[in-house]
């Protein structure tokens, strides 16, 4: 028997490693996954967008009649940069929109308009009602908010806080161009005047945000509404 016949193969010191996947294949796979995810996101957005918009429209419609007590019908008006009032079929997000509300028996019940501002978490959007006969804000409802549950979100449902907006004084001076008393926030339980907003204990930032946006909106828009009352009353 020769040495060649008796010699056994020596096993390798280390097992052979499996070939690594090429970087090109990995990039292609990741690209395909990203493409599919993007298509699904766009498809979901396109399918759900009309439903989201419809729900927002329903919420807004309901809120308008909640913040103007006694309202039975409404008409929509926009105000351009020059102060011109135009009746429109639907709101224009680029212009100030006034929802003129009318009583079932006739007469202007009030005007609803939106306001927004930065809250603790994100932008807060509200709608409030103005009664020109009472010269007061007569209702407020939060349309959009992501404030902290159990604290900041009390601006949406706290009865004492919402009571602030049932007769919130926004009287104008004799010239009709400036509020006699700009809205201001006070600590809970310290409200003494009808133009003050009593804050929610533990939700001061959210309360201050509501006060700030309404102070700015009323100071700017109440004089305009009063000046344009004859045009808004045409919808009666």
Backbone as JSON, one array per atom type, in Angstrom:
{
  "sequence": "XXXXXXXXXXXXXXXXXXXXXXXXXXXXXXXXXXXXXXXXXXXXXXXXXXXXXXXXXXXXXXXXXXXXXXXXXXXXXXXXXXXXXXXXXXXXXXXXXXXXXXXXXXXXXXXXXXXXXXXXXXXXXXXXXXXXXXXXXXXXXXXXXXXXXXXXXXXXXXXXXXXXXXXXXXXXXXXXXXXXXXXXXXXXXXXXXXXXXXXXXXXXXXXXXXXXXXXXXXXXXXXXXXXXXXXXXXXX",
  "N": [[0.87, -1.18, 0.0], [0.61, 2.12, -0.88], [2.0, 5.32, 0.13], [0.31, 7.34, -0.74], [-2.15, 6.1, -0.83], [-2.69, 5.57, 1.81], [-2.8, 8.01, 3.03], [-4.95, 10.25, 4.61], [-7.45, 12.75, 3.95], [-6.99, 15.96, 5.35], [-9.1, 17.71, 7.53], [-10.34, 21.06, 7.15], [-9.14, 23.81, 9.14], [-11.01, 25.69, 9.91], [-14.52, 25.97, 9.41], [-15.94, 26.46, 6.15], [-17.06, 29.7, 5.25], [-20.36, 30.97, 4.6], [-21.22, 32.58, 1.57], [-21.53, 36.13, 1.63], [-24.47, 38.16, 1.36], [-24.88, 40.21, -1.44], [-24.31, 43.77, -1.43], [-25.76, 45.18, -3.25], [-28.1, 43.66, -3.65], [-29.28, 43.94, -1.15], [-29.8, 46.69, -1.04], [-31.6, 46.89, -3.15], [-33.72, 45.35, -2.15], [-34.46, 46.84, 0.12], [-35.21, 49.18, -1.16], [-37.42, 48.3, -2.61], [-39.18, 47.6, -0.54], [-39.54, 50.13, 0.64], [-40.79, 51.45, -1.49], [-43.2, 50.02, -1.73], [-44.29, 50.56, 0.81], [-44.59, 53.34, 0.6], [-46.49, 53.52, -1.47], [-48.66, 52.3, -0.21], [-49.14, 54.13, 1.86], [-49.86, 56.46, 0.44], [-52.11, 55.48, -0.89], [-53.79, 54.84, 1.29], [-54.11, 57.4, 2.36], [-55.46, 58.72, 0.27], [-57.82, 57.28, 0.21], [-58.91, 57.65, 2.77], [-58.99, 60.43, 3.11], [-61.3, 61.91, 2.05], [-63.26, 61.07, 3.91], [-62.21, 62.02, 6.31], [-62.28, 64.79, 5.84], [-65.02, 65.11, 5.55], [-65.92, 64.44, 8.12], [-64.73, 66.53, 9.57], [-66.11, 68.69, 8.49], [-68.71, 68.13, 9.34], [-68.38, 68.3, 12.12], [-67.68, 71.0, 12.37], [-70.0, 72.24, 11.38], [-71.89, 71.46, 13.29], [-70.75, 72.64, 15.55], [-70.94, 75.37, 15.02], [-73.65, 76.02, 15.43], [-73.79, 75.45, 18.08], [-72.24, 77.35, 19.39], [-73.56, 79.68, 18.94], [-76.22, 80.45, 20.45], [-79.68, 79.81, 19.88], [-79.6, 79.95, 17.15], [-80.81, 79.05, 13.94], [-80.46, 78.86, 11.21], [-77.8, 79.42, 8.82], [-75.42, 81.52, 7.09], [-72.59, 81.84, 4.96], [-69.83, 83.97, 4.94], [-67.04, 85.66, 3.52], [-64.16, 87.68, 4.27], [-62.13, 89.9, 2.69], [-58.72, 91.19, 2.31], [-59.09, 93.89, 2.07], [-61.31, 94.34, 3.52], [-63.72, 93.79, 2.37], [-66.88, 92.23, 2.27], [-68.13, 89.12, 1.31], [-70.63, 86.9, 0.27], [-70.39, 83.4, 0.26], [-70.3, 79.99, -0.98], [-68.89, 78.12, 0.49], [-66.35, 77.99, 3.09], [-63.29, 79.86, 2.8], [-60.06, 79.03, 3.29], [-57.99, 80.86, 3.12], [-58.94, 83.31, 3.72], [-60.6, 85.45, 6.12], [-63.34, 83.95, 7.64], [-66.75, 84.33, 8.2], [-69.47, 83.1, 9.95], [-72.6, 83.78, 9.66], [-75.37, 83.67, 11.69], [-78.83, 82.92, 11.97], [-82.02, 83.5, 13.52], [-84.88, 81.35, 13.91], [-87.28, 82.71, 13.7], [-86.52, 84.97, 12.38], [-84.05, 87.53, 12.06], [-80.73, 88.41, 13.11], [-78.9, 86.14, 14.91], [-76.33, 85.89, 15.77], [-72.74, 85.78, 15.2], [-70.41, 83.43, 14.12], [-66.99, 82.53, 14.35], [-63.67, 81.39, 13.62], [-60.68, 80.74, 15.56], [-57.18, 80.41, 16.27], [-54.21, 79.09, 17.87], [-50.98, 78.57, 19.44], [-50.75, 75.87, 21.62], [-49.93, 73.91, 24.57], [-49.02, 71.43, 23.61], [-49.49, 71.43, 20.79], [-50.91, 73.19, 17.97], [-53.94, 74.8, 18.81], [-57.27, 74.86, 17.81], [-60.18, 76.75, 17.67], [-63.71, 77.6, 17.75], [-65.83, 80.38, 18.08], [-68.72, 82.18, 19.29], [-70.3, 85.29, 18.6], [-72.44, 87.7, 19.9], [-73.96, 90.45, 18.71], [-75.91, 92.09, 19.88], [-75.77, 91.61, 22.61], [-73.19, 92.28, 22.89], [-71.1, 90.49, 23.37], [-69.07, 87.52, 23.71], [-70.62, 84.48, 23.27], [-70.35, 81.76, 23.33], [-68.07, 78.99, 23.05], [-66.11, 76.56, 21.42], [-63.86, 73.85, 21.23], [-62.19, 72.86, 18.36], [-59.96, 71.52, 17.45], [-57.37, 69.87, 19.08], [-54.5, 68.73, 20.87], [-53.87, 68.57, 23.49], [-52.57, 67.71, 26.78], [-53.96, 64.74, 28.04], [-56.39, 64.71, 30.63], [-55.42, 67.0, 31.78], [-54.56, 69.5, 30.11], [-56.53, 69.01, 28.2], [-58.86, 69.69, 29.43], [-59.84, 72.09, 28.61], [-61.67, 71.56, 26.74], [-63.88, 70.43, 27.96], [-64.32, 71.12, 30.64], [-66.72, 72.29, 32.83], [-66.78, 74.71, 34.37], [-64.78, 76.2, 33.18], [-65.75, 76.49, 30.56], [-67.95, 78.0, 31.12], [-66.97, 80.55, 31.16], [-67.33, 81.59, 28.66], [-69.93, 82.14, 28.08], [-70.99, 84.64, 28.42], [-69.02, 86.61, 27.74], [-67.57, 89.62, 28.0], [-67.15, 91.87, 25.33], [-67.29, 94.56, 24.63], [-67.24, 97.51, 22.56], [-65.46, 100.62, 22.18], [-66.82, 104.05, 22.06], [-66.25, 104.88, 19.43], [-66.22, 102.53, 18.1], [-64.02, 100.99, 17.29], [-62.18, 99.78, 18.93], [-61.75, 97.4, 21.55], [-63.22, 97.96, 24.71], [-62.33, 96.71, 27.0], [-59.78, 94.61, 26.72], [-59.59, 91.04, 26.5], [-58.62, 89.06, 29.31], [-56.69, 86.71, 31.25], [-57.25, 85.2, 34.41], [-56.38, 83.77, 37.61], [-57.84, 80.67, 38.71], [-60.96, 81.07, 40.27], [-60.63, 83.74, 40.8], [-61.92, 85.54, 39.2], [-63.38, 88.62, 38.51], [-64.45, 90.41, 36.76], [-66.45, 90.77, 33.76], [-64.99, 90.5, 31.41], [-62.93, 88.85, 31.88], [-61.15, 85.71, 31.87], [-61.36, 82.81, 33.62], [-58.82, 80.72, 34.64], [-57.97, 77.2, 34.25], [-57.16, 75.17, 36.92], [-54.04, 73.65, 37.03], [-53.86, 73.49, 34.34], [-52.74, 75.74, 33.15], [-51.22, 76.68, 30.97], [-52.64, 75.85, 28.68], [-55.04, 77.18, 29.18], [-54.13, 79.8, 29.05], [-53.4, 79.87, 26.38], [-55.89, 79.7, 25.05], [-57.02, 82.1, 25.96], [-55.23, 83.98, 24.85], [-55.52, 83.6, 22.06], [-58.21, 84.24, 21.68], [-58.27, 86.84, 22.65], [-56.68, 88.17, 20.76], [-58.13, 87.62, 18.4], [-60.73, 88.69, 18.92], [-60.13, 91.4, 19.38], [-59.26, 92.18, 16.89], [-61.3, 91.38, 15.08], [-63.96, 91.83, 16.06], [-64.58, 94.67, 15.9], [-64.62, 94.85, 13.08], [-66.75, 93.11, 12.42], [-68.92, 94.46, 13.59], [-68.92, 96.8, 12.08], [-69.67, 95.72, 9.66], [-72.21, 94.76, 10.0], [-74.72, 95.51, 8.73], [-74.43, 94.31, 6.19], [-74.15, 91.62, 6.83], [-76.63, 91.15, 7.98], [-78.24, 91.12, 5.8], [-78.52, 88.57, 5.01], [-80.58, 87.58, 6.41]],
  "CA": [[0.0, 0.0, 0.0], [1.46, 3.31, -1.04], [1.73, 6.43, 1.05], [-0.83, 8.12, -1.26], [-3.38, 5.4, -0.52], [-2.93, 5.57, 3.25], [-2.94, 9.39, 3.54], [-6.35, 10.72, 4.68], [-7.56, 14.22, 3.81], [-7.02, 16.7, 6.61], [-10.21, 18.68, 7.52], [-9.89, 22.45, 7.31], [-9.11, 24.28, 10.53], [-12.25, 26.43, 10.15], [-15.52, 25.67, 8.38], [-16.07, 27.47, 5.11], [-18.13, 30.66, 5.5], [-21.31, 31.15, 3.51], [-21.0, 33.86, 0.88], [-22.38, 37.21, 2.09], [-25.37, 38.72, 0.36], [-24.33, 41.4, -2.06], [-24.92, 45.03, -0.99], [-26.73, 45.59, -4.27], [-29.36, 42.98, -3.39], [-29.87, 44.53, 0.05], [-30.34, 48.0, -1.4], [-32.78, 46.66, -3.97], [-34.8, 44.88, -1.28], [-34.91, 47.98, 0.92], [-35.91, 50.1, -2.06], [-38.73, 47.71, -2.93], [-40.01, 47.74, 0.67], [-39.89, 51.54, 0.75], [-41.75, 51.77, -2.55], [-44.49, 49.43, -1.35], [-44.8, 51.32, 1.96], [-45.03, 54.64, 0.1], [-47.74, 53.32, -2.21], [-49.73, 52.03, 0.76], [-49.43, 55.37, 2.56], [-50.6, 57.33, -0.49], [-53.43, 54.87, -1.12], [-54.59, 55.03, 2.51], [-54.45, 58.82, 2.48], [-56.47, 59.07, -0.73], [-59.09, 56.64, 0.56], [-59.47, 58.19, 4.01], [-59.07, 61.89, 3.1], [-62.69, 62.42, 1.95], [-63.99, 60.79, 5.15], [-61.69, 62.95, 7.31], [-62.83, 66.11, 5.53], [-66.46, 65.08, 5.83], [-66.08, 64.48, 9.58], [-64.39, 67.89, 10.0], [-67.2, 69.57, 8.08], [-69.84, 67.85, 10.23], [-68.04, 68.84, 13.43], [-67.75, 72.45, 12.27], [-71.42, 72.6, 11.23], [-72.54, 71.29, 14.6], [-70.17, 73.6, 16.49], [-71.44, 76.72, 14.71], [-74.94, 76.22, 16.08], [-73.61, 75.33, 19.53], [-71.64, 78.55, 19.96], [-74.5, 80.8, 18.75], [-77.52, 79.98, 20.94], [-80.86, 80.32, 19.2], [-79.41, 79.95, 15.7], [-81.53, 78.01, 13.21], [-79.86, 78.77, 9.88], [-76.55, 80.17, 8.72], [-74.85, 81.84, 5.79], [-71.13, 81.95, 5.06], [-69.26, 85.17, 4.33], [-65.59, 85.84, 3.66], [-63.72, 89.07, 4.32], [-60.79, 89.98, 2.09], [-57.76, 92.08, 2.97], [-59.61, 95.26, 2.03], [-62.48, 94.42, 4.38], [-64.94, 93.54, 1.6], [-67.61, 91.04, 2.7], [-68.74, 88.42, 0.18], [-71.25, 85.63, 0.62], [-69.81, 82.29, -0.49], [-70.91, 78.68, -0.74], [-68.12, 77.46, 1.55], [-65.27, 78.8, 3.64], [-62.01, 79.96, 2.12], [-59.04, 79.03, 4.36], [-57.07, 81.97, 2.95], [-59.59, 84.55, 4.13], [-61.42, 85.39, 7.32], [-64.68, 83.44, 7.36], [-67.77, 84.65, 9.19], [-70.69, 82.31, 9.83], [-73.71, 84.58, 10.17], [-76.42, 82.75, 12.12], [-80.13, 83.6, 12.04], [-83.07, 82.87, 14.32], [-85.96, 80.75, 13.11], [-88.3, 83.73, 13.47], [-85.92, 86.1, 11.71], [-83.1, 88.33, 12.83], [-79.38, 87.87, 13.29], [-78.67, 85.61, 16.25], [-74.93, 86.09, 16.11], [-71.74, 85.44, 14.2], [-69.39, 82.48, 14.59], [-65.72, 82.6, 13.64], [-62.62, 80.53, 14.17], [-59.41, 81.31, 16.03], [-56.21, 79.34, 16.56], [-52.97, 79.53, 18.51], [-50.12, 77.51, 19.96], [-51.01, 75.36, 22.95], [-48.79, 73.26, 25.21], [-48.54, 70.36, 22.75], [-49.57, 71.76, 19.37], [-51.87, 74.26, 17.69], [-55.32, 74.63, 19.23], [-58.19, 75.59, 16.93], [-61.49, 76.88, 18.32], [-64.71, 78.46, 17.13], [-66.59, 81.07, 19.13], [-69.86, 82.93, 18.81], [-70.42, 86.67, 19.06], [-73.78, 88.26, 19.84], [-73.8, 91.91, 18.66], [-76.84, 92.77, 20.78], [-75.23, 91.5, 23.97], [-71.79, 92.72, 22.84], [-70.38, 89.49, 24.16], [-68.87, 86.15, 23.23], [-71.69, 83.7, 23.92], [-70.08, 80.33, 23.24], [-66.77, 78.6, 22.52], [-65.92, 75.1, 21.32], [-62.56, 73.44, 20.68], [-62.31, 72.03, 17.15], [-58.75, 70.71, 17.29], [-56.45, 69.99, 20.22], [-53.77, 67.53, 21.3], [-53.37, 68.88, 24.81], [-52.36, 66.56, 27.67], [-55.19, 64.17, 28.6], [-56.57, 64.87, 32.06], [-54.99, 68.34, 32.2], [-54.82, 70.49, 29.08], [-57.76, 68.76, 27.44], [-60.02, 70.21, 30.16], [-60.37, 73.25, 27.9], [-62.76, 71.09, 25.88], [-65.03, 69.85, 28.66], [-64.49, 71.59, 32.02], [-67.9, 73.17, 32.86], [-66.47, 76.03, 34.89], [-63.99, 76.92, 32.19], [-66.64, 76.83, 29.45], [-68.86, 79.07, 31.58], [-66.34, 81.84, 30.85], [-67.65, 82.04, 27.3], [-71.37, 82.28, 27.91], [-71.28, 86.08, 28.4], [-67.69, 87.21, 27.86], [-67.72, 90.99, 27.53], [-66.24, 92.39, 24.29], [-67.85, 95.84, 24.22], [-66.36, 98.43, 21.86], [-65.49, 102.03, 22.59], [-67.82, 104.8, 21.3], [-65.9, 104.94, 18.0], [-66.43, 101.2, 17.53], [-62.82, 100.44, 16.66], [-61.3, 99.14, 19.92], [-62.43, 96.85, 22.72], [-63.06, 98.75, 25.93], [-61.51, 95.89, 27.9], [-59.25, 93.4, 26.09], [-59.74, 89.84, 27.32], [-57.46, 88.71, 30.12], [-56.82, 85.51, 32.06], [-56.96, 85.31, 35.84], [-56.32, 82.48, 38.27], [-59.14, 80.08, 39.02], [-61.62, 81.6, 41.44], [-60.32, 85.16, 41.0], [-62.6, 86.35, 38.19], [-64.23, 89.67, 39.08], [-65.01, 91.22, 35.69], [-67.01, 89.94, 32.69], [-64.05, 90.31, 30.29], [-61.86, 87.99, 32.35], [-61.29, 84.27, 31.69], [-60.82, 82.1, 34.77], [-58.0, 79.6, 34.17], [-58.17, 75.87, 34.83], [-56.05, 74.78, 37.8], [-53.27, 72.55, 36.48], [-53.82, 73.61, 32.87], [-52.56, 77.18, 32.95], [-50.7, 76.96, 29.63], [-53.75, 75.69, 27.74], [-55.97, 78.28, 29.45], [-53.51, 81.02, 28.53], [-53.46, 79.8, 24.92], [-57.25, 80.05, 24.66], [-57.18, 83.53, 26.23], [-54.43, 84.75, 23.9], [-56.08, 83.55, 20.7], [-59.48, 84.97, 21.67], [-57.96, 88.26, 22.82], [-56.21, 88.66, 19.47], [-59.21, 87.53, 17.41], [-61.81, 89.64, 19.22], [-59.63, 92.76, 19.2], [-59.13, 92.44, 15.45], [-62.46, 91.06, 14.26], [-65.24, 92.35, 16.54], [-64.86, 95.94, 15.24], [-64.96, 94.6, 11.68], [-68.1, 92.54, 12.36], [-69.89, 95.52, 13.9], [-68.96, 97.69, 10.92], [-70.28, 95.03, 8.53], [-73.48, 94.18, 10.4], [-75.78, 95.65, 7.71], [-74.23, 93.34, 5.12], [-74.42, 90.3, 7.39], [-78.06, 91.07, 8.23], [-78.93, 90.89, 4.53], [-78.77, 87.14, 4.85], [-81.75, 87.23, 7.22]],
  "C": [[0.9, 1.23, 0.0], [1.08, 4.36, -0.02], [0.51, 7.22, 0.61], [-2.13, 7.49, -0.87], [-3.71, 5.49, 0.96], [-3.14, 6.97, 3.82], [-4.4, 9.83, 3.49], [-6.4, 12.25, 4.55], [-7.68, 14.89, 5.18], [-8.16, 17.72, 6.56], [-9.7, 20.09, 7.71], [-9.99, 22.89, 8.76], [-10.41, 25.01, 10.89], [-13.26, 26.09, 9.06], [-15.62, 26.81, 7.38], [-17.26, 28.38, 5.42], [-19.04, 30.77, 4.28], [-21.07, 32.49, 2.86], [-21.99, 34.9, 1.37], [-23.28, 37.71, 0.95], [-24.78, 40.01, -0.18], [-25.05, 42.64, -1.59], [-25.96, 45.5, -1.99], [-28.09, 44.96, -4.04], [-30.07, 43.59, -2.18], [-30.51, 45.88, -0.26], [-31.61, 47.85, -2.23], [-33.98, 46.24, -3.13], [-35.36, 46.03, -0.44], [-35.68, 48.98, 0.08], [-37.31, 49.61, -2.38], [-39.69, 47.85, -1.75], [-40.46, 49.19, 0.84], [-40.92, 51.96, -0.26], [-43.14, 51.26, -2.2], [-45.12, 50.21, -0.2], [-45.33, 52.68, 1.51], [-46.35, 54.55, -0.64], [-48.9, 53.1, -1.25], [-50.13, 53.3, 1.51], [-50.27, 56.29, 1.69], [-52.01, 56.79, -0.71], [-54.35, 55.08, 0.09], [-55.03, 56.47, 2.67], [-55.57, 59.19, 1.51], [-57.83, 58.47, -0.38], [-59.73, 57.31, 1.76], [-59.67, 59.7, 4.0], [-60.5, 62.42, 2.98], [-63.49, 62.2, 3.23], [-63.54, 61.75, 6.26], [-62.27, 64.33, 7.09], [-64.31, 66.18, 5.83], [-66.73, 65.16, 7.33], [-65.77, 65.87, 10.12], [-65.53, 68.85, 9.68], [-68.42, 69.38, 8.99], [-69.61, 68.44, 11.61], [-68.17, 70.36, 13.43], [-69.21, 72.91, 12.2], [-72.15, 72.53, 12.57], [-72.05, 72.36, 15.58], [-70.7, 75.0, 16.27], [-72.73, 76.99, 15.46], [-74.86, 76.07, 17.6], [-73.09, 76.62, 20.13], [-72.49, 79.8, 19.73], [-75.88, 80.31, 19.18], [-78.68, 80.63, 20.19], [-80.74, 80.36, 17.69], [-80.15, 78.78, 15.06], [-80.96, 77.79, 11.81], [-78.58, 79.6, 9.87], [-76.24, 80.5, 7.27], [-73.37, 82.13, 5.98], [-70.66, 83.18, 4.29], [-67.75, 85.15, 4.5], [-65.28, 87.33, 3.63], [-62.31, 89.13, 3.75], [-59.92, 91.0, 2.82], [-58.24, 93.52, 3.02], [-60.85, 95.43, 2.9], [-63.79, 94.18, 3.64], [-65.56, 92.22, 2.02], [-68.33, 90.43, 1.5], [-69.38, 87.13, 0.67], [-70.72, 84.53, -0.3], [-70.52, 80.99, -0.14], [-70.2, 77.94, 0.38], [-66.93, 78.31, 1.94], [-64.03, 78.76, 2.77], [-60.92, 80.05, 3.19], [-58.05, 80.2, 4.27], [-57.66, 83.31, 3.41], [-60.34, 84.34, 5.45], [-62.82, 84.95, 6.94], [-65.6, 83.75, 8.52], [-69.0, 83.8, 8.91], [-71.81, 83.1, 10.48], [-74.89, 83.66, 10.45], [-77.72, 83.53, 12.38], [-81.14, 82.79, 12.84], [-84.16, 82.31, 13.41], [-87.05, 81.77, 12.79], [-87.78, 84.95, 12.76], [-85.01, 86.89, 12.62], [-81.78, 87.62, 13.01], [-79.19, 87.41, 14.73], [-77.25, 85.85, 16.71], [-74.02, 85.67, 14.97], [-70.71, 84.51, 14.83], [-68.13, 82.64, 13.73], [-64.67, 81.79, 14.36], [-61.43, 81.35, 14.65], [-58.47, 80.16, 16.34], [-54.96, 79.94, 17.19], [-52.21, 78.35, 19.07], [-50.49, 77.15, 21.39], [-49.76, 74.75, 23.55], [-48.17, 72.22, 24.29], [-48.44, 70.79, 21.29], [-50.58, 72.9, 19.21], [-53.26, 73.86, 18.17], [-56.19, 75.47, 18.3], [-59.57, 75.59, 17.58], [-62.44, 77.65, 17.41], [-65.5, 79.11, 18.26], [-67.7, 81.89, 18.49], [-69.92, 84.31, 19.42], [-71.84, 87.15, 18.85], [-73.66, 89.79, 19.84], [-74.76, 92.66, 19.56], [-76.34, 92.75, 22.22], [-73.8, 92.05, 24.06], [-70.9, 91.78, 23.64], [-70.13, 88.22, 23.34], [-69.84, 85.28, 24.0], [-71.49, 82.19, 23.8], [-68.71, 80.07, 22.64], [-66.66, 77.09, 22.5], [-64.58, 74.83, 20.67], [-62.8, 72.52, 19.49], [-61.13, 71.09, 16.99], [-57.81, 70.95, 18.46], [-55.78, 68.66, 20.49], [-53.17, 67.78, 22.68], [-53.35, 67.65, 25.72], [-53.67, 66.04, 28.25], [-55.24, 64.32, 30.12], [-56.15, 66.22, 32.59], [-55.4, 69.36, 31.14], [-56.12, 70.27, 28.32], [-59.03, 69.19, 28.19], [-60.61, 71.44, 29.49], [-61.55, 72.86, 27.01], [-64.02, 70.73, 26.66], [-65.24, 70.33, 30.09], [-65.65, 72.59, 32.09], [-67.59, 74.58, 33.33], [-65.67, 76.86, 33.89], [-64.88, 77.36, 31.03], [-67.65, 77.9, 29.82], [-68.3, 80.46, 31.28], [-66.88, 82.45, 29.56], [-69.15, 82.14, 27.04], [-71.79, 83.76, 27.86], [-69.97, 86.85, 28.62], [-67.71, 88.59, 27.2], [-66.67, 91.4, 26.51], [-66.83, 93.7, 23.74], [-66.79, 96.71, 23.53], [-66.47, 99.84, 22.42], [-66.51, 102.79, 21.73], [-67.53, 104.89, 19.8], [-66.06, 103.59, 17.31], [-65.22, 100.57, 16.89], [-61.89, 99.71, 17.62], [-62.16, 98.57, 21.05], [-62.18, 97.73, 23.94], [-62.12, 98.01, 26.89], [-61.04, 94.64, 27.17], [-59.36, 92.21, 27.03], [-58.45, 89.56, 28.09], [-57.75, 87.46, 30.95], [-56.49, 85.81, 33.51], [-56.93, 83.9, 36.42], [-57.73, 81.98, 38.6], [-59.7, 80.66, 40.32], [-61.4, 83.08, 41.68], [-60.97, 86.07, 39.96], [-63.54, 87.34, 38.87], [-64.94, 90.5, 38.02], [-65.43, 90.35, 34.51], [-66.09, 89.77, 31.48], [-62.87, 89.42, 30.69], [-62.2, 86.51, 32.11], [-60.59, 83.58, 32.86], [-60.09, 80.84, 34.31], [-58.38, 78.29, 34.86], [-56.94, 75.54, 35.68], [-55.35, 73.56, 37.22], [-53.18, 72.56, 34.97], [-53.67, 75.08, 32.49], [-52.11, 77.5, 31.53], [-51.81, 76.88, 28.6], [-54.77, 76.81, 27.92], [-55.43, 79.59, 28.88], [-53.56, 81.04, 27.0], [-54.84, 80.19, 24.4], [-57.47, 81.56, 24.83], [-56.45, 84.36, 25.18], [-55.06, 84.76, 22.51], [-57.4, 84.31, 20.62], [-59.25, 86.47, 21.85], [-57.54, 88.87, 21.48], [-57.35, 88.69, 18.45], [-60.31, 88.55, 17.66], [-61.35, 91.08, 18.99], [-59.58, 93.14, 17.72], [-60.47, 92.35, 14.72], [-63.8, 91.6, 14.75], [-65.53, 93.73, 15.94], [-65.27, 95.77, 13.78], [-66.38, 94.06, 11.54], [-69.15, 93.62, 12.6], [-70.03, 96.48, 12.72], [-69.71, 97.06, 9.75], [-71.64, 94.4, 8.86], [-74.58, 94.35, 9.35], [-75.66, 94.63, 6.59], [-74.52, 91.93, 5.6], [-75.93, 90.1, 7.63], [-78.87, 90.88, 6.96], [-79.27, 89.43, 4.32], [-80.01, 86.69, 5.59], [-82.93, 86.9, 6.31]]
}
